[in-house]
Amino acid sequence: MLPHTRHILLAIAAAVVVPNAHAQLVKLGPGAFTPLATAITFDEAGRHISDVNPVYDFTGVPGIGNVTVSFAGAFTGQSVVGSPVRTLAGNPSGPLSLNTATITYISGDPDVPSAPVLSGSPQYNGPIVMLFSHPVAAVGLQGGYFNAVGGTSITAYDANGNPLGTLANSQTGLEFFGLADASGNNVISGLAFYITGSEPFGFDIDDVTFGSRAAVNLPASPVPEPSTVALLATGLAVVGVAVRRRPAMRRRA
């Protein structure tokens, strides 16, 4: 093997996010959540103190108890890099916590009928992370409006900052993302949603849903999500690519 080839392969290996060997995540559809699931729509009057990095407190969540859900642009140990597209660099440090110097904020989006939504910074082109004060078994959310397939990824983490698995968007427009531990255990402590490929006009999120095993109908024979790819390497490559500024209205695919 040529020396320079070996160096390239080592660099790629260092960037791969390895799934947690003790967790097995499965993909969920929007109909998987039961009425016991808890929801955040970003228009809950009086529930959050600020529209910047909002925080939501819930009491008596079935199978979990009291839960605080907090948002920011990165976890502690990560940084937000690139311009104008912003992506995540580095892995979270443990225990999982928010890098509150990074920003998300509640915003409008003319392409999302259910707005308001939560956006990263700059608007639609920055990452979004969420932290649960108590681990949950399943999380779902709506992401979009996507103009490219496979350009935006969502990664789940445990309480120590270890990655549990990753999904990429599989369609344009609006898409539901759902993840659960195959065992039904409460193991998901955080999610990161960020651009890892070509996404001309960015994204935001809405209608976050979460809960314990009681809040989700797991498939009888759950199919594990595939191993995570080298997202960091892909994301850093995106940083150097110039993209157009997102207009007031995007062209729907």
The 8 nearest C-alpha neighbors of each residue, nearest first, counted from 0:
[[1, 2, 5, 4, 3, 6, 8, 7],
 [0, 2, 4, 3, 5, 6, 7, 8],
 [3, 1, 5, 4, 6, 0, 7, 8],
 [2, 4, 6, 5, 1, 7, 0, 8],
 [5, 3, 7, 1, 6, 2, 8, 0],
 [6, 4, 2, 8, 3, 7, 9, 1],
 [5, 7, 3, 9, 4, 8, 10, 2],
 [6, 8, 10, 4, 5, 9, 11, 3],
 [9, 7, 11, 5, 10, 6, 12, 4],
 [10, 8, 12, 6, 11, 7, 13, 5],
 [9, 11, 7, 13, 8, 12, 6, 14],
 [10, 12, 8, 14, 13, 9, 7, 15],
 [13, 11, 9, 15, 14, 10, 8, 229],
 [12, 14, 10, 11, 15, 9, 16, 8],
 [13, 15, 11, 12, 231, 229, 232, 16],
 [16, 14, 229, 12, 13, 228, 17, 11],
 [15, 17, 227, 229, 14, 18, 228, 162],
 [16, 18, 15, 227, 19, 162, 226, 163],
 [19, 17, 163, 164, 162, 20, 227, 16],
 [20, 18, 163, 21, 22, 162, 161, 17],
 [19, 21, 22, 18, 23, 163, 17, 162],
 [22, 20, 19, 23, 163, 18, 186, 24],
 [23, 21, 19, 20, 24, 163, 180, 181],
 [22, 24, 181, 180, 223, 25, 21, 163],
 [25, 23, 180, 179, 223, 181, 224, 22],
 [24, 26, 223, 224, 179, 178, 222, 181],
 [25, 27, 178, 177, 224, 179, 24, 28],
 [28, 26, 177, 178, 31, 25, 29, 179],
 [27, 29, 30, 31, 177, 26, 175, 176],
 [28, 30, 31, 175, 32, 27, 177, 139],
 [31, 29, 28, 32, 33, 27, 216, 215],
 [32, 30, 216, 215, 29, 28, 27, 33],
 [31, 33, 215, 214, 30, 36, 216, 29],
 [32, 34, 214, 35, 215, 36, 31, 216],
 [35, 33, 36, 214, 32, 37, 215, 213],
 [36, 34, 214, 33, 37, 213, 61, 210],
 [37, 35, 214, 210, 34, 209, 33, 32],
 [36, 38, 209, 208, 210, 35, 39, 60],
 [39, 37, 208, 207, 206, 40, 36, 209],
 [40, 38, 207, 206, 41, 208, 37, 43],
 [39, 41, 206, 42, 205, 38, 207, 43],
 [42, 40, 43, 39, 116, 115, 105, 117],
 [41, 43, 40, 44, 115, 39, 116, 114],
 [44, 42, 41, 46, 45, 40, 39, 47],
 [45, 43, 46, 42, 47, 41, 48, 40],
 [44, 46, 47, 43, 48, 42, 49, 55],
 [45, 47, 44, 43, 55, 48, 56, 54],
 [48, 46, 54, 55, 53, 45, 49, 50],
 [49, 47, 53, 46, 50, 45, 54, 55],
 [50, 48, 51, 53, 47, 52, 54, 104],
 [49, 51, 105, 104, 53, 52, 48, 47],
 [52, 50, 104, 49, 53, 103, 105, 102],
 [51, 53, 70, 103, 71, 104, 102, 50],
 [54, 52, 51, 50, 49, 47, 70, 69],
 [53, 55, 69, 47, 68, 70, 52, 56],
 [56, 54, 68, 67, 47, 46, 69, 57],
 [57, 55, 67, 66, 68, 54, 58, 46],
 [58, 56, 66, 65, 67, 55, 60, 59],
 [59, 57, 65, 60, 64, 66, 56, 67],
 [58, 60, 64, 65, 61, 57, 63, 66],
 [59, 61, 64, 63, 58, 65, 62, 57],
 [62, 60, 63, 59, 64, 211, 35, 213],
 [61, 63, 211, 60, 64, 213, 212, 210],
 [62, 64, 60, 61, 211, 65, 135, 133],
 [65, 63, 59, 60, 58, 61, 62, 66],
 [64, 66, 58, 59, 57, 60, 63, 67],
 [67, 65, 57, 132, 133, 56, 64, 58],
 [66, 68, 56, 132, 55, 131, 57, 69],
 [69, 67, 131, 55, 130, 54, 66, 56],
 [70, 68, 54, 130, 129, 53, 67, 55],
 [69, 71, 129, 52, 128, 53, 130, 54],
 [72, 70, 52, 103, 102, 128, 73, 101],
 [71, 73, 101, 127, 102, 126, 128, 103],
 [74, 72, 98, 128, 71, 77, 101, 97],
 [73, 75, 97, 98, 77, 91, 96, 76],
 [74, 76, 98, 97, 77, 96, 91, 92],
 [77, 75, 91, 92, 90, 74, 89, 78],
 [78, 76, 89, 75, 74, 88, 90, 91],
 [77, 79, 88, 87, 80, 73, 89, 76],
 [80, 78, 87, 86, 85, 88, 73, 77],
 [79, 81, 85, 86, 78, 87, 88, 82],
 [82, 80, 238, 85, 84, 83, 86, 239],
 [83, 81, 84, 85, 238, 80, 239, 241],
 [82, 84, 85, 81, 242, 241, 124, 238],
 [85, 83, 82, 124, 81, 238, 86, 125],
 [84, 86, 125, 81, 80, 82, 124, 79],
 [85, 87, 79, 80, 194, 193, 126, 234],
 [88, 86, 79, 78, 80, 77, 89, 126],
 [89, 87, 78, 77, 79, 231, 80, 86],
 [90, 88, 77, 76, 78, 87, 91, 231],
 [89, 91, 77, 76, 92, 88, 160, 74],
 [92, 90, 76, 160, 74, 75, 77, 95],
 [91, 93, 76, 160, 75, 95, 94, 90],
 [94, 92, 159, 95, 160, 91, 158, 96],
 [93, 95, 159, 158, 160, 92, 96, 91],
 [94, 96, 160, 93, 158, 159, 92, 91],
 [97, 95, 75, 74, 94, 98, 130, 93],
 [98, 96, 74, 75, 99, 73, 71, 130],
 [97, 99, 75, 74, 73, 100, 101, 71],
 [98, 100, 101, 97, 71, 102, 72, 73],
 [101, 99, 98, 102, 71, 72, 73, 97],
 [102, 100, 72, 99, 71, 98, 73, 103],
 [101, 103, 72, 71, 120, 52, 119, 100],
 [104, 102, 119, 52, 71, 118, 72, 51],
 [103, 105, 51, 50, 118, 117, 52, 106],
 [106, 104, 117, 50, 116, 118, 115, 51],
 [105, 107, 116, 115, 117, 104, 118, 108],
 [106, 108, 115, 114, 116, 109, 105, 111],
 [107, 109, 110, 111, 114, 106, 115, 116],
 [110, 108, 111, 248, 107, 112, 247, 114],
 [111, 109, 108, 112, 144, 248, 249, 114],
 [110, 112, 113, 108, 114, 109, 144, 173],
 [113, 111, 114, 110, 109, 108, 115, 107],
 [112, 114, 111, 115, 205, 116, 40, 206],
 [115, 113, 116, 111, 107, 112, 108, 205],
 [114, 116, 107, 106, 41, 42, 113, 105],
 [117, 115, 114, 205, 106, 105, 204, 107],
 [116, 118, 105, 204, 104, 203, 106, 205],
 [119, 117, 203, 123, 104, 103, 122, 105],
 [118, 120, 125, 103, 126, 127, 122, 123],
 [121, 119, 125, 122, 102, 103, 124, 118],
 [120, 122, 124, 125, 119, 123, 83, 85],
 [121, 123, 120, 124, 119, 118, 125, 201],
 [122, 124, 201, 202, 118, 203, 119, 125],
 [125, 123, 201, 84, 121, 122, 85, 120],
 [124, 126, 119, 120, 85, 121, 123, 86],
 [127, 125, 193, 119, 72, 192, 86, 85],
 [126, 128, 72, 192, 119, 191, 71, 103],
 [129, 127, 191, 71, 190, 72, 73, 70],
 [130, 128, 70, 190, 189, 69, 71, 191],
 [129, 131, 189, 69, 68, 188, 70, 132],
 [132, 130, 68, 188, 133, 67, 189, 134],
 [131, 133, 67, 66, 130, 68, 134, 188],
 [132, 134, 131, 66, 135, 188, 63, 67],
 [135, 133, 188, 187, 185, 186, 131, 132],
 [136, 134, 185, 187, 211, 210, 137, 186],
 [135, 137, 185, 211, 184, 179, 183, 212],
 [138, 136, 179, 209, 178, 210, 135, 211],
 [139, 137, 209, 178, 208, 177, 179, 210],
 [140, 138, 177, 208, 176, 207, 209, 178],
 [141, 139, 207, 176, 206, 175, 208, 205],
 [140, 142, 175, 205, 204, 174, 206, 176],
 [143, 141, 204, 174, 173, 203, 175, 140],
 [144, 142, 173, 145, 202, 203, 172, 174],
 [143, 145, 172, 173, 202, 110, 142, 146],
 [146, 144, 143, 171, 172, 147, 202, 173],
 [145, 147, 171, 198, 252, 172, 199, 144],
 [148, 146, 198, 145, 171, 150, 149, 197],
 [147, 149, 170, 169, 150, 171, 168, 146],
 [150, 148, 168, 167, 151, 169, 147, 196],
 [149, 151, 196, 197, 198, 195, 148, 194],
 [152, 150, 194, 195, 167, 193, 149, 168],
 [153, 151, 167, 166, 193, 192, 194, 195],
 [152, 154, 192, 166, 191, 165, 167, 193],
 [155, 153, 165, 191, 190, 164, 166, 152],
 [154, 156, 190, 163, 164, 189, 162, 187],
 [157, 155, 162, 189, 163, 161, 160, 187],
 [156, 158, 188, 187, 160, 161, 159, 186],
 [157, 159, 188, 95, 160, 94, 156, 134],
 [160, 158, 93, 94, 95, 157, 161, 92],
 [159, 161, 95, 93, 91, 157, 156, 158],
 [160, 162, 156, 157, 159, 163, 19, 158],
 [163, 161, 156, 18, 164, 155, 19, 160],
 [162, 164, 18, 19, 156, 155, 22, 161],
 [165, 163, 18, 154, 155, 162, 227, 24],
 [164, 166, 154, 227, 153, 155, 152, 167],
 [167, 165, 153, 152, 154, 168, 164, 224],
 [168, 166, 152, 149, 151, 169, 153, 165],
 [167, 169, 149, 151, 170, 148, 152, 166],
 [170, 168, 148, 149, 167, 171, 174, 166],
 [171, 169, 148, 168, 172, 174, 147, 145],
 [170, 172, 145, 146, 147, 148, 173, 252],
 [171, 173, 144, 145, 143, 146, 174, 170],
 [172, 174, 143, 144, 142, 145, 171, 141],
 [175, 173, 142, 141, 143, 176, 172, 170],
 [174, 176, 141, 140, 142, 29, 177, 139],
 [175, 177, 139, 140, 141, 174, 178, 27],
 [178, 176, 139, 27, 26, 138, 28, 175],
 [179, 177, 26, 138, 137, 27, 25, 24],
 [180, 178, 137, 24, 25, 136, 181, 138],
 [179, 181, 24, 183, 182, 23, 136, 184],
 [182, 180, 183, 23, 24, 25, 179, 221],
 [183, 181, 184, 180, 23, 22, 179, 136],
 [182, 184, 212, 180, 181, 136, 185, 179],
 [185, 183, 136, 182, 186, 180, 212, 211],
 [184, 186, 136, 135, 134, 187, 211, 183],
 [185, 187, 134, 135, 157, 184, 136, 188],
 [188, 186, 134, 157, 135, 189, 156, 136],
 [189, 187, 134, 157, 131, 158, 156, 130],
 [188, 190, 130, 156, 129, 155, 187, 131],
 [189, 191, 155, 129, 128, 154, 156, 192],
 [190, 192, 128, 154, 153, 127, 193, 155],
 [193, 191, 153, 127, 126, 152, 128, 190],
 [192, 194, 126, 152, 151, 86, 195, 191],
 [195, 193, 151, 86, 150, 196, 152, 234],
 [194, 196, 234, 151, 150, 233, 230, 152],
 [197, 195, 150, 194, 237, 198, 234, 233],
 [196, 198, 150, 199, 147, 237, 195, 194],
 [197, 199, 150, 147, 201, 200, 146, 196],
 [200, 198, 201, 242, 197, 146, 243, 147],
 [201, 199, 245, 198, 146, 202, 123, 244],
 [200, 202, 123, 124, 198, 199, 145, 203],
 [203, 201, 143, 123, 144, 145, 142, 124],
 [202, 204, 118, 143, 117, 123, 142, 116],
 [205, 203, 142, 117, 141, 116, 143, 118],
 [204, 206, 116, 141, 207, 40, 140, 117],
 [207, 205, 40, 140, 39, 141, 208, 38],
 [206, 208, 140, 39, 38, 139, 205, 40],
 [209, 207, 38, 139, 37, 138, 140, 206],
 [210, 208, 138, 37, 137, 36, 139, 38],
 [209, 211, 36, 214, 135, 137, 136, 37],
 [210, 212, 136, 213, 62, 214, 135, 185],
 [211, 213, 183, 214, 215, 136, 184, 210],
 [212, 214, 211, 215, 62, 35, 61, 210],
 [215, 213, 36, 35, 33, 210, 211, 212],
 [214, 216, 32, 33, 31, 212, 213, 217],
 [217, 215, 31, 32, 218, 33, 214, 212],
 [216, 218, 215, 219, 31, 221, 181, 183],
 [219, 217, 221, 220, 216, 222, 27, 31],
 [218, 220, 221, 217, 216, 222, 181, 182],
 [221, 219, 218, 222, 217, 181, 223, 25],
 [220, 222, 218, 219, 25, 223, 181, 217],
 [221, 223, 25, 220, 224, 26, 218, 24],
 [224, 222, 25, 24, 23, 221, 225, 26],
 [223, 225, 25, 24, 26, 222, 226, 164],
 [226, 224, 223, 227, 164, 165, 166, 228],
 [227, 225, 228, 18, 224, 164, 17, 165],
 [226, 228, 165, 164, 16, 225, 17, 18],
 [229, 227, 230, 15, 226, 16, 165, 17],
 [230, 228, 15, 14, 231, 232, 16, 233],
 [231, 229, 233, 232, 228, 234, 195, 15],
 [230, 232, 234, 233, 14, 229, 235, 88],
 [231, 233, 235, 234, 230, 229, 14, 236],
 [232, 234, 230, 236, 231, 235, 195, 196],
 [235, 233, 195, 231, 237, 236, 232, 230],
 [234, 236, 238, 237, 232, 233, 231, 86],
 [237, 235, 233, 234, 238, 239, 232, 240],
 [236, 238, 234, 235, 240, 239, 196, 233],
 [239, 237, 81, 235, 236, 240, 84, 82],
 [240, 238, 237, 236, 241, 81, 235, 82],
 [239, 241, 237, 238, 242, 236, 84, 82],
 [242, 240, 239, 243, 83, 82, 84, 238],
 [243, 241, 199, 240, 244, 83, 84, 200],
 [242, 244, 245, 199, 241, 200, 246, 83],
 [243, 245, 246, 242, 200, 83, 199, 124],
 [244, 246, 200, 243, 247, 249, 201, 199],
 [247, 245, 248, 249, 244, 200, 243, 250],
 [246, 248, 249, 245, 109, 108, 110, 244],
 [249, 247, 246, 109, 250, 110, 245, 108],
 [250, 248, 251, 246, 247, 245, 200, 110],
 [249, 251, 252, 248, 146, 246, 200, 110],
 [250, 252, 249, 172, 146, 171, 144, 110],
 [251, 146, 250, 171, 172, 147, 145, 249]]
